[in-house]
Amino acid sequence: MQCLVTVIIPTFNGEPWIEDVLTMLDAQSLSIHEVLVVDSGSTDQTVSVCQRHGVRLISILNKEFDHGGTRNMAAMHAQGDILVYLTQDAVPTDASTLEKLVAPLLLDESIAVTYARQLPHFDATPLSKHLRFYNYPEQGYIRCWQDRKVYGFKTIFISNSCAAYRKDVLAEVGFFPDNVLFGEDTCTLAKLLQHGFCVQYVSDAKVYHSHNYTFVQDVKRYFDIGVLHTLEQTLVSNFGSPTGAGKRFVLSEISFLFKRKKYILIFPSLLRNILKYFAYGLGRRYSVLPRSLARTLSMHHRWWK
């Protein structure tokens, strides 16, 4: 089946990575119909780098950016039948990344979305490396609606840092939710599974993508996860609580540090995970907090306005 492929990249001050991302897209073995960049008011050289690479560029005001809405707007402008969403800091590891990512969508009509394996950047901390290795294993898999009984909340694990969607199926479920705090990919995947489609994790399609979060950033991130799970109650009711997965993650992280003799990081790791647990609980109860405090605890300050 012949399909046009559009790559969509939201950007904001992405100068440290966007050159590498676009250079690797130029080198892809897959024929890319267009690269569509939606820039939300960058003040660095992001726009000039994109123009030099000849991408389609849409500019919006910074205050207009929305995780779901901006990606929906880009989908409306896209000419492709398959939409590959990247973030500005997700760099394909080789020329075959997108070909491998898109292939399952062309071979199996039950697969509505695929996502790539994320490997840590060269400057990733040990904790950041573990997060990537834990969430993105070497073995690929397919998840469908019935798998929620086995894998629970992990059934709807996905990342729009590098994911490919069939546009017609994405339209069938109303694309991504607008005005969502974050997690537009998780919410949409849940709807796709409910509609009888499946997701495939393509482990041999790889990008470099990681973040060296500070203690404070991790607390804010888990507060936001708690808020999302409260706002999107059907995620928890349909796929269960992610608490069990959190316990497995902590044990895995400690084991990871032990094996690499990073003993000095074990106590900070435990402390960080305890703070993340309490931040998640606060997020679940965000409605009883003063709005100014909730905004302070969140990574996405603008959403609370």
C-alpha positions in Angstrom: 0.0 0.0 0.0 1.4 3.4 -1.0 0.9 6.2 1.5 2.2 9.7 1.8 4.1 10.4 5.1 4.1 13.7 6.9 6.5 14.3 9.8 5.1 16.8 12.3 7.4 18.6 14.8 6.3 21.2 17.3 9.2 23.5 18.2 10.1 26.1 20.7 13.7 27.2 21.1 14.9 23.9 19.7 18.2 25.1 18.4 20.3 22.6 20.4 18.7 19.6 18.6 16.7 20.6 15.6 19.7 20.7 13.2 20.5 17.0 14.1 16.8 16.0 13.8 16.3 17.5 10.4 19.6 16.3 9.1 18.7 12.7 10.1 15.2 13.2 8.5 16.9 14.2 5.2 18.9 10.9 5.4 15.9 8.6 5.9 15.5 5.6 3.6 11.7 6.2 3.8 10.3 8.7 1.3 9.0 11.6 3.4 6.4 13.6 1.6 6.8 16.6 3.8 8.2 17.8 7.1 5.8 20.2 8.9 7.2 22.3 11.7 4.8 24.2 14.0 6.9 26.8 15.8 5.5 28.6 18.8 7.5 31.8 19.0 11.1 30.6 19.1 13.6 33.3 20.0 16.7 31.4 19.0 17.8 30.0 15.5 15.2 27.3 15.3 13.2 29.0 12.5 16.2 29.8 10.4 17.5 26.2 10.7 14.1 24.9 9.6 14.0 27.3 6.7 17.4 26.2 5.6 16.2 22.6 5.5 13.1 23.5 3.4 10.4 22.3 5.8 6.8 23.6 5.7 6.7 26.1 8.6 3.7 27.2 10.5 4.2 29.9 13.2 1.9 30.4 16.1 2.1 32.5 19.3 3.6 30.9 22.3 0.4 31.3 24.3 -1.5 29.4 21.5 0.5 26.2 22.0 -1.5 23.2 23.3 -0.2 19.7 23.4 -3.3 18.2 21.7 -4.7 21.2 19.9 -1.4 22.2 18.2 -0.9 18.6 16.9 -4.5 18.5 15.7 -4.0 21.8 13.8 -0.9 20.3 12.2 -2.8 17.2 11.2 -5.4 19.4 9.4 -2.6 21.0 7.4 -0.8 17.7 6.7 -1.1 16.1 3.3 0.1 12.7 4.4 -1.9 9.6 5.0 0.5 8.6 7.8 1.4 11.2 10.5 4.8 10.8 12.2 5.0 13.0 15.3 8.4 13.9 16.6 9.5 16.3 19.3 12.3 18.7 18.6 14.8 16.8 20.7 14.1 13.2 19.4 16.9 12.4 17.0 16.6 9.3 14.7 19.6 7.0 15.3 20.0 5.9 11.7 18.5 6.2 8.2 16.0 3.3 8.7 14.2 4.7 11.8 11.1 5.9 10.1 10.9 3.1 7.6 10.8 0.6 10.4 8.4 2.7 12.4 5.8 3.1 9.6 6.1 -0.5 8.2 3.5 -2.1 10.6 0.9 0.5 9.6 1.2 -0.6 6.0 1.2 -4.3 6.7 -1.6 -4.7 9.3 -4.9 -2.7 9.3 -5.5 -3.4 12.9 -2.4 -1.4 13.9 -3.4 2.2 14.2 -0.3 3.6 15.8 3.3 2.7 16.4 6.0 4.2 18.6 9.8 4.0 18.6 12.4 2.9 21.1 14.0 5.8 22.9 17.7 5.6 23.8 19.4 8.0 26.2 21.4 11.0 24.8 25.1 10.8 25.3 24.9 13.2 28.2 22.2 11.3 30.1 22.6 10.7 33.8 22.4 7.2 35.2 18.8 7.8 36.4 17.8 9.1 33.0 19.5 6.1 31.3 17.6 3.7 33.5 14.2 5.4 32.8 14.8 4.9 29.1 16.0 1.3 29.4 13.0 0.5 31.7 10.3 2.1 29.5 11.8 1.1 26.2 13.0 -2.5 26.2 14.8 -4.4 23.4 11.8 -6.6 22.6 8.9 -5.1 20.7 5.3 -6.0 21.2 1.7 -5.3 20.2 -1.0 -4.2 22.7 -4.8 -4.3 22.1 -7.9 -3.6 24.3 -8.0 -7.1 25.8 -4.4 -6.8 27.0 -5.4 -4.3 29.7 -6.3 -7.4 31.8 -2.7 -8.5 31.8 -0.7 -5.3 31.5 -3.0 -2.8 33.2 -2.0 0.9 32.8 1.1 -0.1 30.8 -1.3 -1.1 28.0 -1.6 2.6 27.0 2.0 3.5 27.3 3.1 5.5 24.3 5.1 8.6 23.5 4.5 11.3 20.8 8.2 12.0 21.0 8.4 9.5 18.1 5.1 7.9 17.0 3.3 7.2 13.7 -0.5 7.3 13.3 -2.8 6.4 10.4 -4.5 9.7 9.8 -7.9 8.2 8.9 -8.1 6.2 12.1 -6.9 9.2 14.2 -9.7 11.2 12.7 -12.2 8.4 13.6 -11.5 9.0 17.3 -11.4 12.8 17.1 -7.7 13.2 17.0 -6.1 14.4 20.3 -8.0 16.0 23.1 -7.7 19.8 23.2 -6.6 21.8 26.2 -5.1 18.8 28.0 -2.5 19.4 30.6 -0.3 16.8 28.8 -0.6 13.1 27.9 -2.6 13.7 24.7 -1.0 10.6 23.3 -2.1 8.4 26.2 -5.6 9.6 26.1 -5.9 9.0 22.3 -4.3 5.6 22.5 -6.9 4.6 25.1 -9.7 5.6 22.6 -8.0 3.8 19.7 -7.8 0.5 21.7 -11.5 0.9 22.7 -12.4 1.2 19.0 -10.8 -2.1 18.3 -7.4 -1.0 17.1 -3.9 -1.9 18.4 -0.6 -0.2 19.1 2.8 -1.6 18.2 6.0 -0.8 20.0 8.7 -1.0 17.3 11.9 -1.6 19.2 14.2 -1.6 16.2 13.0 1.9 15.2 15.1 4.1 17.5 15.6 7.7 18.4 17.9 9.4 20.9 15.7 11.1 23.5 16.1 11.7 27.2 15.9 14.4 29.9 18.1 14.9 32.9 15.3 16.0 35.2 16.2 17.7 38.5 14.5 16.7 41.8 12.1 19.7 41.4 11.3 18.9 37.8 10.5 15.2 38.7 8.2 16.4 41.5 6.4 18.7 39.1 6.2 16.0 36.4 4.6 13.5 38.8 2.2 16.1 40.2 1.0 16.7 36.6 0.6 12.9 36.1 -1.6 12.8 39.1 -3.7 15.7 37.8 -4.0 14.0 34.4 -5.2 10.7 36.0 -7.8 12.7 38.0 -9.0 14.7 35.0 -9.1 11.6 32.8 -10.8 9.2 35.2 -11.7 6.7 32.4 -8.0 6.0 32.0 -7.8 4.6 35.5 -11.2 2.9 35.5 -10.5 1.1 32.2 -6.8 0.3 32.7 -6.3 0.3 36.4 -4.0 2.3 38.7 -0.3 2.7 37.8 0.8 2.3 41.4 2.0 -1.3 40.9 4.1 -0.3 38.0 5.6 2.5 40.1 6.8 -0.1 42.7 8.4 -2.2 40.0 10.2 0.8 38.6 11.7 1.7 42.0 13.1 -1.8 42.5 14.4 -1.9 38.9 16.2 1.5 39.4 17.9 0.3 42.6 19.0 -2.9 40.9 20.3 -0.8 37.9 22.4 1.4 40.2 23.8 -1.6 42.1 24.9 -3.4 39.0 26.7 -0.3 37.8 28.2 0.3 41.2 26.6 3.7 41.5 26.0 3.2 45.2 26.2 6.9 46.0 23.0 7.5 43.9 20.9 4.9 45.7 19.8 7.2 48.6 19.0 10.1 46.2 17.1 7.7 44.0 15.0 6.5 47.0 14.3 10.1 48.1 13.4 11.2 44.6 10.9 8.3 44.2 9.4 9.1 47.6 8.9 12.7 46.6 7.4 11.6 43.2 5.0 9.4 45.0 3.7 12.2 47.2 3.7 14.6 44.3 1.5 12.1 42.4 -0.9 11.9 45.3 -1.1 15.7 45.5 -1.9 15.8 41.8 -4.7 13.3 42.3 -6.1 15.8 44.9 -5.3 19.0 43.0 -8.9 20.2 43.2 -8.6 20.8 47.0 -5.4 22.8 46.6 -5.2 26.6 46.2 -5.0 27.2 42.4 -1.8 29.2 42.9 -0.1 26.3 44.7 -1.2 23.8 42.0 0.2 26.1 39.3 3.5 26.3 41.2 3.7 22.5 41.5 3.0 22.0 37.8 5.5 21.9 34.9 2.9 23.4 32.7 2.2 26.8 34.4 0.3 28.3 31.4 -2.4 25.6 31.4 -3.6 26.7 34.9 -4.5 30.1 33.6 
